Amino acid sequence: MTEYVWRHLPYAIYLDTNVLRAAGPRLDAPWINELLSITTTYGLNLCISELVLAEWCEHITGVLENNRQKLLSSITLLEHYGISVPGIKPDEIALPEKKGLTAMVSDKLRAAGFNVIPTWEAPLSQLLADAVAKKPPFDAGGKGLCDAVILESYVQHARDSLAEPRVLVVSRDAAVKRSGDRFKDRGIVVDFMDEQNIVEKLKSLLNDEVAAFIEKKKTRLREYILTYEAAILDFVRKTPLKVTDWMLNPLFAKEEDRIYGTIESILSVKPTKITDVIGGAPTYGEETAQDRYPVRISVELELDIVVSEYGLGLNTFGLSGQTRAIVQPDMLDSSSPVPLERAGLDLRPREITKTIKRDVTVLATLDAEKEKMGILDDFRIEKTV
């Protein structure tokens, strides 16, 4: 549905540096693989700021240097015991320059599906004011400068880039998680969580989104079909309908809709309104052309019928409306009792007129190719069943 607007999913997911560290130097932890799969499939923005990129590269530099030292130590140990390591010259094992490493890591992140967004150019006066006021993520000791700049970068991106700013921030930092006001004060809906819960959260939101999408699609189809309600009711009015016992007195009807007695005749049948619309559901025993999209439309019928009912002997239980006596309270005493007329069983049939409501199904179709594109067109009434 081309005009459907997400109601539950975030429009952007922002990552803190600490969760990148938790994903491993190759970013190959299972949770981040699942996260990338979801964001790529559903077109969600997965973002880090340039400052997060810089911090991540510093972390990678430390990891590489640590592994380089381990490798050199291993080579030295092997050579100490007379084991040559052909093709490896320790003096040639050099780490890339900072600029080159940043470019390399940035390319890998973008290729994986990350967006690297500009770092907020923070006015120093505002940062100092936030630090003095201990506004999260600043703490009592004044720490939190980098976190504040990262969060403000995300606030600026959400405010400038998203038509409906609803975002998730993934971080392990408690101070960062207390920084919701930085977003909410700018009209941005935000939720914070750590990397252990982000995938389950998104899956839950996807379930909610699917339910909302289906409901929206159903509502849109119903509104479209209702524009043809007059034509549909007229079609039913002019179509011969098979009236069966099952239709008049269905086995699973509610108690208040049950008919007790014999239906003698039908006085009138009037289609009144559309009660339900279901799209895409095949009908048992009916075939729909591949280029047509099936729609089942339930139309309420109002029937006036004549029913012959029999007395059920309810007098026996004192439930009858039959007059048993006439008394005047101020003239009645124990010395002059009033006898009751004997109750009888009235088993004679009596005819009554009842109005009942039943449904008939109208089969209709739309253009299937256009429906796939979210366009409802070429409505055709096919038949009643």
N, C-alpha and C positions, 0 to 999 in steps of 0.2 A: 504494500500500500504506500504509494509514493508520498502522501502527505502525512503519514503517521509520525508522531513525535514521541520520543522515548519519555516514559513516565517514571521509570525506576533506575535504569542504567545511568552511570556517570558519563559525562561527556569528555572527561579527562581523568587520567590516573597519574598522579605525581609521585615519584620515588625519591626517598631520602638516600644519602650516601650509605648509611649503615645497612640498608637492606640489600644494596648491591654487594657489599662485602659478604653478607650472609649467603648470597647466591654463588659464591666461589669465583675465583679469578677468571674462569671461562664463562661465567654466567650460565651454568648448566645444571643448576639445582632444579629438581622436578617442578617446584612451585612456579619458578619463573618461566619454564617451558610451557606450562599450562596457561600462565598469564598471557604470554605472547600469542599463544594459539587463540585465546578468546579475543584479545584486542585486535588481532589481525582479521579474524573471522567476522567480527561485528563492527569493525571500523572505529574502535575506541582509540582516543589519543593517549599513548603511553609516553610520558614526558620526564625528562630530567633537565635541570638547568645547567648552564655552562659551568657554574661553580661546583655543582655535583660532579660534572665531568672532570673538572680539575682535581677535586678531592679523590675521585676514583682513580685517576691516572697516578696520583701520588701513592695511592695504596698499591696499584699494580707495579709501580717502580720498586717499592719496598719488597713486594713478593718476588719480582724478577731478580733483584739484587741478592735476596736470601737464597734463591735457587742457584744463582751464579756462584755464590760462595760455597754452597754445598757441592756443586759440580767440581769446582777447583780443588776443594778438599779431597774429593773422591779421586780425582786424577792424581793428586800428589801422593795419596795413600797407595794407589795402584803402582805408581812408578817407584815408590819406596821399596816395594817388594818385587821389583824387576818386571812388572807387567806394563808393557807399552800400550798406549792408547793412540792408535794410528789415526791421522786425519784431524786430530783435535789439538790446537795450539792455545794454551791458556791465555796468552797475551792478545789473541784475536777474539776472545769472548767478551765483547763490549756491549753495554746496554745502549739502546737508542737514545738520541737526544730528546729532551722534554717535549719540544715542539713536534718532532716526528712521531713520538709516542702518542701525543694527544690527537694528532691527525689520524693515526692508525686506529686508535680506540674509538674515535668519533665515527669513522667509516664503518667499523664493525657494529657499533650500536645502531646506527641508522639502517644498516643492511638487515639487522635483526628485527627492526620495527619500532625503534625508539625515536622520539623527536627530541632534539636538543634545542632548548629555548634560551633566549638571551638572559643574562643575569640582570636583575633589577639594579639600576643605577641609583643607589640609595642616598638621599640627602643626609649628610653626617648629623645635622641637627636633629632629624627625626630619630635616627638610631640612638643618639645620646639620650633623647627624651624617653625613648622606650626602655633603655637600659636603666636609667634613673628610676623610672616608674615600675621597673621589674615586670614589664609586660611580657608574657611568654612569647618566645622561648627564653628570654633573659631570666636568669635566676638571681638569687640574693648576692652572689659573688660577681655579677656582671657578665658571666659567661653566656654565650648564645648568639654572638655576632653573626657567624656564618649561617647558623640555622635561621636567623631572622631574615638575612638577605635571600636565602633560598626560598623561604616561605613567601616573602614579598614578590619574588620573581614569579611564583606560581599564582599568586593573587592577581598580579598584573596580566599574566597570560590568560587566565580564566575570564577576567573582566573584559579584555580587549578582543579575545578570539572566539568566545563561546556565546552563541545567541541565548542559550539558557544555561547559565553557569551552575552545574551540579557536578561535584568532583569528589574524588577519593585521594587521600594522602596516605602513602604507605611508609611507615617509619617505626623504628624500635624506641625512639627517644620519647620519654614521658613528657618532657618540656614541650616538644613539638606537638604532641597530642593535646596539650592544653592551649593550643594557639588558635582555636576555632574562631575566636572573635575577629582575628585579622581577616578572615574570609567573610564571616557573617555581617560584619559592619559594612562590607561592600556589596551586600546582597547576593553572596555566593553560598549555595548550599554545600556543606562539606561534611565528610565523615573521615575519621582517622582509624587506622588499624595497622597491625604488623603483618609481615609477609606470611605468617603461618595461617592467617585467616582470609587473606585477600581472594584466593581462588574460590573458596566455599561461599564467600560473600557475593562474588560475581555470579556464581552459579545460581544462588538463591534469587538474585535480582533478575537473572535471565528467565527463571521460571515465572516470576511476577510479570516480567515484560511480555512473555509469550501469552499469559492469561489476559493481560491488558490488550495486547494486539488482537487476539481472537475476539474479545468482547467489542473492541472498536470496529473490527471488520464486520462483525455480525450486526452491530448497530447501524453502520453505514449501509449495509445491504438492506436492512429492514427499512431505513428511511427512504432508500431508493425505491423499493417495492411499494411502499405506502403511497408514492406519487401515482401509482397505477391502481390504487385501491378501488376507485369507482369502476374502472374497466374490469377488474377481477371480479367484483361483486356482480356486475352486470353479466359477465360470462357465466358465473355460477347460476344466476337467476334464469338464464336462457338454456342451460344445459340439463338434459334428463339425468336425474340422479337415482342410483339404485338404493332403495331404502330396504335395509335388512334388519332382522331382529338384533343382530350384533350392533348395528348403528343405533337403533332405538333404545336398546336396553343392554349395553355392553356388560360383560361378565364382571369386569373389574371397575365398574363405575362406583363413585362415592355413594355412601348410603343416602344422602340427600338427593342424589340424582337417579336413584333406582325407581323403577315403575313396578308397582304391585297390582296385578290384575291383567286383563287382556286389552291390548291396544286394538280398538275397533276401527278407528279411521283417523286420517290426517286432515285437519282443516286448512292448514296453511304452512308454507315453508318460506322463510325469508332469510337470505344471507345478510348478516349485520355488520361484521367487521373482520379484519385480519387479526388473528391472535398470535401467530408465530411465523417466523421465516427462518429456514435453514438452508444454507448454501453448500454446494459441493457434495451432498449426501446422495448416493445412488438409491434408487427405489427398487425394491424386490420385484422382479418380473418385468422391469422396464429398462430399455436400453437408451442411452443418450449418445448422440453423435459426438465424435471426438472433438469437433470444433465448437461444441456447445457446453456451457457450464450449467449443471442442473440446480434448480431452486425448488424447494418444497415449501408451499404456502398453506398454512392452516387457516381456513375460513370458518367462522362461527355461524351456525344455522340456528335460527329460532323457529321451533316447530310447535304449532298448536295441535294437540291430539285429543281424541276422545278415548277414555279408558273406562272399561267396565270392571268395577271393583266389587268384591264380595265381602259381606260382614264376617268378621273374624271371631265372633263370640266374645267380645271384650266385656260384655255385661257381667260375665261370670266373675271377673276380677274387680268389679265396681268401677270400671273406667268408662262406662257408657254415658252418652249425653241424654239418654232417655229420661223423661220426667217421671219420678217415682211418687212424689207427693207435693202438695202445695200447703204451706204453713204460714201463719202469722205469729211472730214470736210472742207478742203480748197476750195472745189468746191461748197459748199452748201450756198445759200443765199435766201432771201425772194422772189426774182423774179423767182427762179427756184426750187420750193418745190419738194420733192420726196414723192410720195404717198406710203402709207403702204398697204401691202397685207392684205386682210380681214382675221381676225382670225377665225378659225373654231374649232368645238368641235371634238376632236379625241377620239371617243369612241370604237375604234377597240381594241380587246384584243391583248396583246403581251406577249410572253413567256420569262421569265427571269430565270436564275439559281441563287439560293441563298444558302449561307452556314449558317446554324443555329446550335445552341448548345442547347442540352436538356440533362436532367439527367435521368438515370435509376437506380433503387435501387436493390442492391444485398444483399440478406440475407445470413449471415454467423453465425457460432457459435464457442464458445470456451468451454473448460472444466470449468464448473461452480464452482466446489469445489476449483480448483486451483486459479480461478479468485478471490475468496473470500480471499485467502491468498496473493493476489497481484502478482500471477504468471500467465502470459499469455501463454497458451499452447493449443495444439491440435486444430489448426485452421481448420475449414471445411467450404467450400463454399456450401451453400444449394440450392439456387435458385434465380431467378430474379423476381421482381414484378413491 
